[in-house]
């Protein structure tokens, strides 16, 4: 019987050329991983939800999916 993962963390970074947000996660068991993208945060969240469901299959989806922004936004003071 398989064990359901409690949580996975996808790394997120903005692609400089396209401007899209790209998210990825490498399966620690060597079973591939997940890579997806969205044009904004709302779209990315939907794409991540769908990609996680496909990767893990019914009944095995992690209880929590965390996203970690590799580069935090910087506010510039004028």
N, C-alpha and C positions, 0 to 999 in steps of 0.2 A: 504494500500500500504506500502511496506517495504522501509526503508531508507538504501541507500548504505553507508557503512562505508568508511570514507575518508582514514583511515590508520589502519593497524594492525602491531604489532611488535612481531616477533618470537624471542624467546630466543634461543641461540645456544651455545652448549658446546661439547667438544670432549669427547667421551666415552673412558675412560682409558683402558678398556680391548680390545675393537675392533679397536680403533683408528679412528672410523668413527665420523663424525660430526652429532650431533642430534639436531633437531630444534623442538620447541613446542610453542603452543599458546593456552590459555584457553579462550573460548568464554565467555565474561562477562555476556551474557544473559543466561548462563547455558546450552547452546545447544552443549555440548561436547567441541570439540576443534580440534586442528591439531597437529599431531606428525609425523615427517618424518626424514629421515636420508640420508646422502650421503657420499661417500668415500673421496671426496674432495669438495672444495668450488663450483666449477662449477657444479658438480653432485648435490650438495645440493640445489643450486639455481633452477635447473630444477625440482627437487623433490618438493620443496616448491611451485613453480608455479603450478604444477599439483595438489598438495594437496589443495591449496587455491581454485582453480577452482572447484574441487569436493565438498569441504565443502560449499562454498557459492552458487554455481550454476550460470548459465548463467544470466548476467545482474546485479548480486549482488556482484561481486568481488570488493574488496577495490581498490581504485585508487592507493594507495601506500602500498607496503609490505616492512617493514623495518626488518632487522635482527640485533640483538644485541648479541654480543659475551659476555657471562657471565664472562669468564676469558680471559682477554687480554693477548696476547703473551708477553713474557718477553725475551728481548735480553740479553744474558750474555756476558760481556766483558772479554776477556782473559787477 
